[in-house]
Amino acid sequence: MTRYISLISLSLLLSSCFILEEYENAATAESESAKKERQDVIQDSIIAYLQSQSYNKQEYIPYTFGSLYSNKPREIVELEQLHQIKAELPTMQTRYGDKFDSITKANDQEIHSKSEEIREKHLYTTYDLTHLYCIKKENNEIKLIESNFKTYPNNVIKDAEIIFSTSLNSKEYELFEHYIHQDPLIFDNDYSYQKHLNANTYEKLNQSMIEAQPDRKADLLKTILKKVAFYQKNNGFDPEVFTNYLISEWTKNPSLDITIEKVVKVSPLKLIKEQSKTGDSIPKESLLGFKKFVLVRVKTNDPLESEFPLYFEFDENHVLMGVLPVEGEYQKYFE
């Protein structure tokens, strides 16, 4: 968290006389209630804006909003700190004694100077708020979009930027509705245990979306929807079986220039780890993803070359990242 130190040097006083105060997040930042009120107003502005952009043949469906984030220029933060010092000074009169008036005057001068600087530079605070929503067209084409909206201090939208977007078919949209409403994925006779399992599962899924880079969010979301379908069918999750399902899907429409007749065998799912050293030189392992080797039978004019080994790589959230042919000896991968 950025920390600013406000230092007022008073030339009228001895060099040992100064006010040194440290404030975190700008001491006069909006209260939680005021921030929530601003977020509510900005959310309404975004909804009104997107509704105005929707035409007769498409429907805007709002879902979730992120947390409001303020972008304060350094000069505005410094001015807020000076105002906080001004508010605190009356309680310090005894502490500073006959130097109190000089200190107060110097602080007022700093406030005036900083205010002039802000006016001259035309500086102001903007606010960022992310929003997840769908645009549904008349032909039932559904576009899921996450955008970041930037607003002026008066909460009017300044600009908007799409973080990611992806198309959903009707089945994927049903799964998305299940996911976004956090409906149960696991059922158990013990309701408390069921509630705990579902909360833990959704926490991991949600966190993966939060941490994902924008260019990875669409693929991750599609994988999450497949996980939701897997949970619905199996009342649980098995990464071994789930990745086999993803492999089976890929073989129906392979990205490589091959026609697959049959999957012959699949290796167990293995971890891909990275080892690094911490500051105290203690080795630390982190999970990068998973891998599997798959032997398939392909259509070919040469019967001796009909078996074709493949390498599948998944990220830490089981998103299929790529498939490569395996060259050379491959039997060891299936032992």
HELIX and SHEET records of a PDB file:
HELIX    1   1 GLU A   32  GLN A   53  1                                  22    
HELIX    2   2 ARG A   74  GLU A   88  1                                  15    
HELIX    3   3 LEU A   89  MET A   92  5                                   4    
HELIX    4   4 GLN A   93  TYR A   96  1                                   4    
HELIX    5   5 GLY A   97  LYS A   99  5                                   3    
HELIX    6   6 PHE A  100  LYS A  121  1                                  22    
HELIX    7   7 SER A  170  ILE A  180  1                                  11    
HELIX    8   8 TYR A  191  GLU A  211  1                                  21    
HELIX    9   9 PRO A  214  ASN A  234  1                                  21    
HELIX   10  10 PRO A  239  LYS A  252  1                                  14    
HELIX   11  11 PRO A  303  GLU A  305  5                                   3    
HELIX   12  12 GLN A  331  PHE A  334  5                                   4    
SHEET    1   A 2 ARG A   3  SER A   9  0                                        
SHEET    2   A 2 PHE A  18  GLU A  24 -1                                        
SHEET    1   B 3 GLN A  58  PHE A  65  0                                        
SHEET    2   B 3 THR A 126  LYS A 137 -1                                        
SHEET    3   B 3 TYR A  69  ASN A  71 -1                                        
SHEET    1   C 4 GLN A  58  PHE A  65  0                                        
SHEET    2   C 4 THR A 126  LYS A 137 -1                                        
SHEET    3   C 4 ILE A 142  THR A 151 -1                                        
SHEET    4   C 4 ILE A 157  LEU A 168 -1                                        
SHEET    1   D 3 ILE A 260  VAL A 266  0                                        
SHEET    2   D 3 PRO A 283  VAL A 298 -1                                        
SHEET    3   D 3 LYS A 270  LYS A 277 -1                                        
SHEET    1   E 4 ILE A 260  VAL A 266  0                                        
SHEET    2   E 4 PRO A 283  VAL A 298 -1                                        
SHEET    3   E 4 GLU A 307  ASP A 315 -1                                        
SHEET    4   E 4 LEU A 320  PRO A 325 -1                                        
END                                                                             
